[in-house]
Amino acid sequence: MKELTLNDVFDILPKRAEDSNKGSYGRLLSVVGCKYYRGAAVLSSMGALRTGVGILTVCSCEEVIQTVAAMLPEATFLPRDELDVSNIPKLTAVLCGCGLGKDEGVTDIVKSCPVPMVLDADGLNNIRVEDIPNATIITPHIGEFSRLTGISISEIKSDPEKHAKYFADRYKVTVVLKDHQTVIACPDREAAISRYGNPGLARGGSGDVLAGMIASFRAQGMSSYDAAVCGTVLHGVSADRCAKRLSQQTMLPHDILDDLTTIFNERGR
């Protein structure tokens, strides 16, 4: 199994062209949040915008839209009751899940989606495995993956590479299996592992930031595997730097984005 490094990310990640514009970096639709989980929408949106997506549209209820708008003036918005995924021009990727809560409309969104998807958290909890489209990126933690597969947590932990790879091959998806180390598996290639990250990430919201980062890279035109690698490694390295700066005890999920900007600056990006 390949062990990922930060150099792998910058071997993949292209420099932004001098003559580029917002349309050059994709349009991401994020179907996220509910009135009980507004922060998930904010954090996933922060992750997406900080990793360079050209246009971010947050689709949610009015309470979430107001919350995100107050914190991120760069985002655009679409009320959930006006959503028609198949009729959004120039859409390049969809993120579905972060903080949705129970939502019976997820299956309809997935089935009608004409572009690549990232399914996280409640995007996975509200859908059957059989309805996940090919080439989707899924980002379950161990507990969510146990529910999806029917395999016990202890068995998954005994060989996460095997289980992630089997699922990826069977359903033709990219799996980002999150635990204290993160396994990335996709069809027809060797699984990879990111050993970055620390217990400071063990708090609500960390996965939302990661999902937004991965979806941003997918919207910018990266393959599912490359988007998963770039998002996962950058998230973990940023978290390790953040822990040194603030401590594992006190760091918060949005704090790692400050360290992310430092990494990009160091690499001339």
Number of C-alpha atoms within 10 A of each C-alpha: 11 11 11 19 17 16 11 14 18 15 9 13 15 10 9 12 8 6 6 9 11 11 12 15 20 23 24 30 26 28 28 31 28 22 16 12 16 22 21 26 29 29 25 31 29 24 28 29 20 16 22 18 25 20 24 24 18 27 24 26 20 15 14 25 25 13 15 26 15 10 11 13 8 14 17 15 19 18 14 15 9 9 14 13 19 13 11 12 8 11 21 22 24 28 29 28 28 32 25 26 18 13 14 10 11 20 17 13 18 22 13 12 18 16 17 22 27 27 25 27 21 21 29 24 21 17 19 10 12 7 12 21 16 14 21 22 32 27 27 25 17 20 16 19 25 16 14 16 13 9 13 13 15 12 11 19 13 10 10 22 20 15 20 23 25 16 19 25 16 12 19 19 22 28 31 28 26 20 16 16 14 25 28 29 31 27 19 10 10 12 21 20 21 22 18 20 24 17 12 19 22 16 11 11 21 21 24 28 26 26 33 32 30 31 34 37 27 31 32 22 17 18 16 24 23 18 24 29 28 25 24 28 24 28 27 23 22 22 30 21 19 25 23 10 14 14 13 17 11 11 18 21 22 18 16 26 22 14 21 22 14 14 17 13 10 9 9 8 13
